Amino acid sequence: MTTATFVDIILAILLPPLGVFLRFGCEIEFWICLLLTLFGYLPGILYAIYVITK
């Protein structure tokens, strides 16, 4: 795991859509994460960490 991945994971825990946005930009992963975060904070975090680490 690189330092950038570690920083992305920390951002994904604090603000899930931001962590995904910094990794993928404004692609479908960002919109899914934003939608999940709006439905519930925990699903947004879980999805963000999954997408960043896969």
PDB file of N, CA, C and O in Angstrom, chain B, residues numbered from 101:
ATOM      1  N   MET B 101       0.862  -1.182   0.000  1.00  0.00           N
ATOM      2  CA  MET B 101       0.000   0.000   0.000  1.00  0.00           C
ATOM      3  C   MET B 101       0.897   1.231   0.000  1.00  0.00           C
ATOM      4  O   MET B 101       1.836   1.338   0.789  1.00  0.00           O
ATOM      5  N   THR B 102       0.588   2.149  -0.897  1.00  0.00           N
ATOM      6  CA  THR B 102       1.384   3.369  -1.004  1.00  0.00           C
ATOM      7  C   THR B 102       0.825   4.452  -0.091  1.00  0.00           C
ATOM      8  O   THR B 102      -0.264   4.313   0.466  1.00  0.00           O
ATOM      9  N   THR B 103       1.570   5.511   0.051  1.00  0.00           N
ATOM     10  CA  THR B 103       1.132   6.636   0.876  1.00  0.00           C
ATOM     11  C   THR B 103      -0.132   7.271   0.293  1.00  0.00           C
ATOM     12  O   THR B 103      -1.026   7.682   1.032  1.00  0.00           O
ATOM     13  N   ALA B 104      -0.197   7.348  -1.039  1.00  0.00           N
ATOM     14  CA  ALA B 104      -1.379   7.942  -1.675  1.00  0.00           C
ATOM     15  C   ALA B 104      -2.622   7.128  -1.368  1.00  0.00           C
ATOM     16  O   ALA B 104      -3.686   7.696  -1.124  1.00  0.00           O
ATOM     17  N   THR B 105      -2.505   5.796  -1.377  1.00  0.00           N
ATOM     18  CA  THR B 105      -3.648   4.950  -1.053  1.00  0.00           C
ATOM     19  C   THR B 105      -4.060   5.148   0.399  1.00  0.00           C
ATOM     20  O   THR B 105      -5.252   5.187   0.705  1.00  0.00           O
ATOM     21  N   PHE B 106      -3.089   5.274   1.291  1.00  0.00           N
ATOM     22  CA  PHE B 106      -3.390   5.506   2.698  1.00  0.00           C
ATOM     23  C   PHE B 106      -4.135   6.825   2.885  1.00  0.00           C
ATOM     24  O   PHE B 106      -5.100   6.885   3.646  1.00  0.00           O
ATOM     25  N   VAL B 107      -3.706   7.864   2.211  1.00  0.00           N
ATOM     26  CA  VAL B 107      -4.374   9.172   2.294  1.00  0.00           C
ATOM     27  C   VAL B 107      -5.780   9.082   1.711  1.00  0.00           C
ATOM     28  O   VAL B 107      -6.718   9.654   2.267  1.00  0.00           O
ATOM     29  N   ASP B 108      -5.937   8.365   0.589  1.00  0.00           N
ATOM     30  CA  ASP B 108      -7.261   8.178  -0.010  1.00  0.00           C
ATOM     31  C   ASP B 108      -8.204   7.447   0.935  1.00  0.00           C
ATOM     32  O   ASP B 108      -9.385   7.784   1.012  1.00  0.00           O
ATOM     33  N   ILE B 109      -7.702   6.454   1.653  1.00  0.00           N
ATOM     34  CA  ILE B 109      -8.542   5.715   2.600  1.00  0.00           C
ATOM     35  C   ILE B 109      -8.956   6.605   3.763  1.00  0.00           C
ATOM     36  O   ILE B 109     -10.107   6.558   4.197  1.00  0.00           O
ATOM     37  N   ILE B 110      -8.040   7.409   4.269  1.00  0.00           N
ATOM     38  CA  ILE B 110      -8.379   8.344   5.356  1.00  0.00           C
ATOM     39  C   ILE B 110      -9.450   9.322   4.881  1.00  0.00           C
ATOM     40  O   ILE B 110     -10.406   9.591   5.610  1.00  0.00           O
ATOM     41  N   LEU B 111      -9.304   9.857   3.672  1.00  0.00           N
ATOM     42  CA  LEU B 111     -10.322  10.767   3.125  1.00  0.00           C
ATOM     43  C   LEU B 111     -11.642  10.040   2.909  1.00  0.00           C
ATOM     44  O   LEU B 111     -12.709  10.624   3.098  1.00  0.00           O
ATOM     45  N   ALA B 112     -11.579   8.765   2.514  1.00  0.00           N
ATOM     46  CA  ALA B 112     -12.802   7.993   2.303  1.00  0.00           C
ATOM     47  C   ALA B 112     -13.551   7.773   3.612  1.00  0.00           C
ATOM     48  O   ALA B 112     -14.778   7.674   3.615  1.00  0.00           O
ATOM     49  N   ILE B 113     -12.839   7.699   4.701  1.00  0.00           N
ATOM     50  CA  ILE B 113     -13.496   7.542   5.999  1.00  0.00           C
ATOM     51  C   ILE B 113     -14.115   8.870   6.442  1.00  0.00           C
ATOM     52  O   ILE B 113     -15.229   8.891   6.965  1.00  0.00           O
ATOM     53  N   LEU B 114     -13.406   9.960   6.237  1.00  0.00           N
ATOM     54  CA  LEU B 114     -13.911  11.263   6.669  1.00  0.00           C
ATOM     55  C   LEU B 114     -15.012  11.792   5.753  1.00  0.00           C
ATOM     56  O   LEU B 114     -16.042  12.273   6.226  1.00  0.00           O
ATOM     57  N   LEU B 115     -14.791  11.702   4.445  1.00  0.00           N
ATOM     58  CA  LEU B 115     -15.744  12.215   3.456  1.00  0.00           C
ATOM     59  C   LEU B 115     -15.679  11.294   2.238  1.00  0.00           C
ATOM     60  O   LEU B 115     -14.904  11.540   1.314  1.00  0.00           O
ATOM     61  N   PRO B 116     -16.491  10.236   2.234  1.00  0.00           N
ATOM     62  CA  PRO B 116     -16.359   9.185   1.216  1.00  0.00           C
ATOM     63  C   PRO B 116     -16.354   9.664  -0.237  1.00  0.00           C
ATOM     64  O   PRO B 116     -15.496   9.217  -0.998  1.00  0.00           O
ATOM     65  N   PRO B 117     -17.258  10.545  -0.665  1.00  0.00           N
ATOM     66  CA  PRO B 117     -17.214  10.946  -2.080  1.00  0.00           C
ATOM     67  C   PRO B 117     -15.918  11.670  -2.467  1.00  0.00           C
ATOM     68  O   PRO B 117     -15.469  11.562  -3.608  1.00  0.00           O
ATOM     69  N   LEU B 118     -15.323  12.397  -1.534  1.00  0.00           N
ATOM     70  CA  LEU B 118     -14.079  13.104  -1.839  1.00  0.00           C
ATOM     71  C   LEU B 118     -12.939  12.128  -2.110  1.00  0.00           C
ATOM     72  O   LEU B 118     -12.161  12.321  -3.045  1.00  0.00           O
ATOM     73  N   GLY B 119     -12.839  11.083  -1.294  1.00  0.00           N
ATOM     74  CA  GLY B 119     -11.798  10.086  -1.510  1.00  0.00           C
ATOM     75  C   GLY B 119     -11.931   9.404  -2.860  1.00  0.00           C
ATOM     76  O   GLY B 119     -10.932   9.175  -3.543  1.00  0.00           O
ATOM     77  N   VAL B 120     -13.150   9.080  -3.248  1.00  0.00           N
ATOM     78  CA  VAL B 120     -13.385   8.436  -4.538  1.00  0.00           C
ATOM     79  C   VAL B 120     -13.155   9.427  -5.671  1.00  0.00           C
ATOM     80  O   VAL B 120     -12.601   9.059  -6.708  1.00  0.00           O
ATOM     81  N   PHE B 121     -13.570  10.673  -5.491  1.00  0.00           N
ATOM     82  CA  PHE B 121     -13.377  11.686  -6.524  1.00  0.00           C
ATOM     83  C   PHE B 121     -11.899  11.923  -6.813  1.00  0.00           C
ATOM     84  O   PHE B 121     -11.507  12.065  -7.971  1.00  0.00           O
ATOM     85  N   LEU B 122     -11.085  11.967  -5.771  1.00  0.00           N
ATOM     86  CA  LEU B 122      -9.662  12.196  -5.981  1.00  0.00           C
ATOM     87  C   LEU B 122      -9.000  11.027  -6.697  1.00  0.00           C
ATOM     88  O   LEU B 122      -7.987  11.211  -7.373  1.00  0.00           O
ATOM     89  N   ARG B 123      -9.551   9.840  -6.559  1.00  0.00           N
ATOM     90  CA  ARG B 123      -8.978   8.668  -7.227  1.00  0.00           C
ATOM     91  C   ARG B 123      -9.492   8.513  -8.654  1.00  0.00           C
ATOM     92  O   ARG B 123      -8.709   8.236  -9.563  1.00  0.00           O
ATOM     93  N   PHE B 124     -10.795   8.688  -8.866  1.00  0.00           N
ATOM     94  CA  PHE B 124     -11.406   8.374 -10.158  1.00  0.00           C
ATOM     95  C   PHE B 124     -11.922   9.591 -10.915  1.00  0.00           C
ATOM     96  O   PHE B 124     -12.238   9.478 -12.100  1.00  0.00           O
ATOM     97  N   GLY B 125     -12.018  10.741 -10.276  1.00  0.00           N
ATOM     98  CA  GLY B 125     -12.605  11.894 -10.942  1.00  0.00           C
ATOM     99  C   GLY B 125     -14.124  11.777 -10.920  1.00  0.00           C
ATOM    100  O   GLY B 125     -14.693  11.177 -10.009  1.00  0.00           O
ATOM    101  N   CYS B 126     -14.763  12.338 -11.903  1.00  0.00           N
ATOM    102  CA  CYS B 126     -16.224  12.404 -11.926  1.00  0.00           C
ATOM    103  C   CYS B 126     -16.814  11.241 -12.736  1.00  0.00           C
ATOM    104  O   CYS B 126     -17.673  11.445 -13.593  1.00  0.00           O
ATOM    105  N   GLU B 127     -16.342  10.025 -12.452  1.00  0.00           N
ATOM    106  CA  GLU B 127     -16.831   8.836 -13.143  1.00  0.00           C
ATOM    107  C   GLU B 127     -17.956   8.208 -12.330  1.00  0.00           C
ATOM    108  O   GLU B 127     -18.382   8.758 -11.314  1.00  0.00           O
ATOM    109  N   ILE B 128     -18.428   7.065 -12.780  1.00  0.00           N
ATOM    110  CA  ILE B 128     -19.588   6.404 -12.166  1.00  0.00           C
ATOM    111  C   ILE B 128     -19.320   6.012 -10.713  1.00  0.00           C
ATOM    112  O   ILE B 128     -20.246   5.995  -9.902  1.00  0.00           O
ATOM    113  N   GLU B 129     -18.070   5.698 -10.373  1.00  0.00           N
ATOM    114  CA  GLU B 129     -17.752   5.331  -8.982  1.00  0.00           C
ATOM    115  C   GLU B 129     -18.065   6.473  -8.026  1.00  0.00           C
ATOM    116  O   GLU B 129     -18.573   6.253  -6.926  1.00  0.00           O
ATOM    117  N   PHE B 130     -17.759   7.692  -8.454  1.00  0.00           N
ATOM    118  CA  PHE B 130     -18.044   8.861  -7.619  1.00  0.00           C
ATOM    119  C   PHE B 130     -19.538   9.016  -7.381  1.00  0.00           C
ATOM    120  O   PHE B 130     -19.965   9.260  -6.252  1.00  0.00           O
ATOM    121  N   TRP B 131     -20.340   8.877  -8.439  1.00  0.00           N
ATOM    122  CA  TRP B 131     -21.781   9.086  -8.315  1.00  0.00           C
ATOM    123  C   TRP B 131     -22.420   7.999  -7.466  1.00  0.00           C
ATOM    124  O   TRP B 131     -23.340   8.277  -6.698  1.00  0.00           O
ATOM    125  N   ILE B 132     -21.944   6.764  -7.595  1.00  0.00           N
ATOM    126  CA  ILE B 132     -22.466   5.684  -6.748  1.00  0.00           C
ATOM    127  C   ILE B 132     -22.128   5.962  -5.291  1.00  0.00           C
ATOM    128  O   ILE B 132     -22.971   5.791  -4.411  1.00  0.00           O
ATOM    129  N   CYS B 133     -20.906   6.387  -5.038  1.00  0.00           N
ATOM    130  CA  CYS B 133     -20.489   6.688  -3.666  1.00  0.00           C
ATOM    131  C   CYS B 133     -21.288   7.856  -3.095  1.00  0.00           C
ATOM    132  O   CYS B 133     -21.684   7.826  -1.929  1.00  0.00           O
ATOM    133  N   LEU B 134     -21.524   8.876  -3.902  1.00  0.00           N
ATOM    134  CA  LEU B 134     -22.312  10.018  -3.434  1.00  0.00           C
ATOM    135  C   LEU B 134     -23.731   9.590  -3.080  1.00  0.00           C
ATOM    136  O   LEU B 134     -24.268   9.994  -2.049  1.00  0.00           O
ATOM    137  N   LEU B 135     -24.326   8.783  -3.925  1.00  0.00           N
ATOM    138  CA  LEU B 135     -25.683   8.298  -3.677  1.00  0.00           C
ATOM    139  C   LEU B 135     -25.741   7.439  -2.409  1.00  0.00           C
ATOM    140  O   LEU B 135     -26.645   7.599  -1.589  1.00  0.00           O
ATOM    141  N   LEU B 136     -24.784   6.537  -2.254  1.00  0.00           N
ATOM    142  CA  LEU B 136     -24.761   5.700  -1.050  1.00  0.00           C
ATOM    143  C   LEU B 136     -24.526   6.531   0.206  1.00  0.00           C
ATOM    144  O   LEU B 136     -25.095   6.239   1.258  1.00  0.00           O
ATOM    145  N   THR B 137     -23.699   7.555   0.104  1.00  0.00           N
ATOM    146  CA  THR B 137     -23.447   8.417   1.260  1.00  0.00           C
ATOM    147  C   THR B 137     -24.692   9.206   1.634  1.00  0.00           C
ATOM    148  O   THR B 137     -24.950   9.438   2.815  1.00  0.00           O
ATOM    149  N   LEU B 138     -25.461   9.618   0.641  1.00  0.00           N
ATOM    150  CA  LEU B 138     -26.710  10.326   0.939  1.00  0.00           C
ATOM    151  C   LEU B 138     -27.724   9.403   1.609  1.00  0.00           C
ATOM    152  O   LEU B 138     -28.490   9.845   2.466  1.00  0.00           O
ATOM    153  N   PHE B 139     -27.734   8.136   1.230  1.00  0.00           N
ATOM    154  CA  PHE B 139     -28.644   7.171   1.864  1.00  0.00           C
ATOM    155  C   PHE B 139     -28.187   6.783   3.265  1.00  0.00           C
ATOM    156  O   PHE B 139     -29.005   6.456   4.124  1.00  0.00           O
ATOM    157  N   GLY B 140     -26.901   6.820   3.486  1.00  0.00           N
ATOM    158  CA  GLY B 140     -26.363   6.477   4.798  1.00  0.00           C
ATOM    159  C   GLY B 140     -24.858   6.622   4.775  1.00  0.00           C
ATOM    160  O   GLY B 140     -24.205   6.258   3.797  1.00  0.00           O
ATOM    161  N   TYR B 141     -24.317   7.145   5.833  1.00  0.00           N
ATOM    162  CA  TYR B 141     -22.885   7.426   5.872  1.00  0.00           C
ATOM    163  C   TYR B 141     -22.059   6.143   5.809  1.00  0.00           C
ATOM    164  O   TYR B 141     -21.046   6.096   5.112  1.00  0.00           O
ATOM    165  N   LEU B 142     -22.475   5.110   6.523  1.00  0.00           N
ATOM    166  CA  LEU B 142     -21.718   3.859   6.565  1.00  0.00           C
ATOM    167  C   LEU B 142     -21.651   3.161   5.208  1.00  0.00           C
ATOM    168  O   LEU B 142     -20.569   2.715   4.826  1.00  0.00           O
ATOM    169  N   PRO B 143     -22.757   3.041   4.456  1.00  0.00           N
ATOM    170  CA  PRO B 143     -22.623   2.434   3.121  1.00  0.00           C
ATOM    171  C   PRO B 143     -21.681   3.214   2.202  1.00  0.00           C
ATOM    172  O   PRO B 143     -20.979   2.618   1.385  1.00  0.00           O
ATOM    173  N   GLY B 144     -21.663   4.513   2.331  1.00  0.00           N
ATOM    174  CA  GLY B 144     -20.745   5.333   1.538  1.00  0.00           C
ATOM    175  C   GLY B 144     -19.294   5.048   1.878  1.00  0.00           C
ATOM    176  O   GLY B 144     -18.449   4.954   0.987  1.00  0.00           O
ATOM    177  N   ILE B 145     -19.001   4.910   3.171  1.00  0.00           N
ATOM    178  CA  ILE B 145     -17.639   4.604   3.609  1.00  0.00           C
ATOM    179  C   ILE B 145     -17.212   3.225   3.118  1.00  0.00           C
ATOM    180  O   ILE B 145     -16.113   3.062   2.589  1.00  0.00           O
ATOM    181  N   LEU B 146     -18.077   2.241   3.293  1.00  0.00           N
ATOM    182  CA  LEU B 146     -17.733   0.875   2.875  1.00  0.00           C
ATOM    183  C   LEU B 146     -17.484   0.795   1.379  1.00  0.00           C
ATOM    184  O   LEU B 146     -16.523   0.164   0.940  1.00  0.00           O
ATOM    185  N   TYR B 147     -18.343   1.429   0.599  1.00  0.00           N
ATOM    186  CA  TYR B 147     -18.155   1.420  -0.857  1.00  0.00           C
ATOM    187  C   TYR B 147     -16.884   2.153  -1.249  1.00  0.00           C
ATOM    188  O   TYR B 147     -16.145   1.679  -2.111  1.00  0.00           O
ATOM    189  N   ALA B 148     -16.616   3.289  -0.642  1.00  0.00           N
ATOM    190  CA  ALA B 148     -15.428   4.068  -0.978  1.00  0.00           C
ATOM    191  C   ALA B 148     -14.155   3.281  -0.687  1.00  0.00           C
ATOM    192  O   ALA B 148     -13.233   3.266  -1.502  1.00  0.00           O
ATOM    193  N   ILE B 149     -14.102   2.634   0.459  1.00  0.00           N
ATOM    194  CA  ILE B 149     -12.914   1.854   0.797  1.00  0.00           C
ATOM    195  C   ILE B 149     -12.764   0.668  -0.140  1.00  0.00           C
ATOM    196  O   ILE B 149     -11.654   0.336  -0.557  1.00  0.00           O
ATOM    197  N   TYR B 150     -13.881   0.029  -0.472  1.00  0.00           N
ATOM    198  CA  TYR B 150     -13.837  -1.094  -1.412  1.00  0.00           C
ATOM    199  C   TYR B 150     -13.320  -0.649  -2.782  1.00  0.00           C
ATOM    200  O   TYR B 150     -12.459  -1.311  -3.362  1.00  0.00           O
ATOM    201  N   VAL B 151     -13.829   0.446  -3.294  1.00  0.00           N
ATOM    202  CA  VAL B 151     -13.436   0.906  -4.626  1.00  0.00           C
ATOM    203  C   VAL B 151     -11.973   1.350  -4.644  1.00  0.00           C
ATOM    204  O   VAL B 151     -11.257   1.088  -5.611  1.00  0.00           O
ATOM    205  N   ILE B 152     -11.534   2.011  -3.593  1.00  0.00           N
ATOM    206  CA  ILE B 152     -10.168   2.501  -3.566  1.00  0.00           C
ATOM    207  C   ILE B 152      -9.158   1.353  -3.445  1.00  0.00           C
ATOM    208  O   ILE B 152      -8.077   1.415  -4.031  1.00  0.00           O
ATOM    209  N   THR B 153      -9.499   0.328  -2.701  1.00  0.00           N
ATOM    210  CA  THR B 153      -8.538  -0.754  -2.473  1.00  0.00           C
ATOM    211  C   THR B 153      -8.615  -1.872  -3.502  1.00  0.00           C
ATOM    212  O   THR B 153      -7.730  -2.727  -3.536  1.00  0.00           O
ATOM    213  N   LYS B 154      -9.650  -1.893  -4.345  1.00  0.00           N
ATOM    214  CA  LYS B 154      -9.718  -3.008  -5.306  1.00  0.00           C
ATOM    215  C   LYS B 154      -8.773  -2.862  -6.463  1.00  0.00           C
ATOM    216  O   LYS B 154      -8.731  -3.726  -7.338  1.00  0.00           O
TER     217      LYS B 154
END
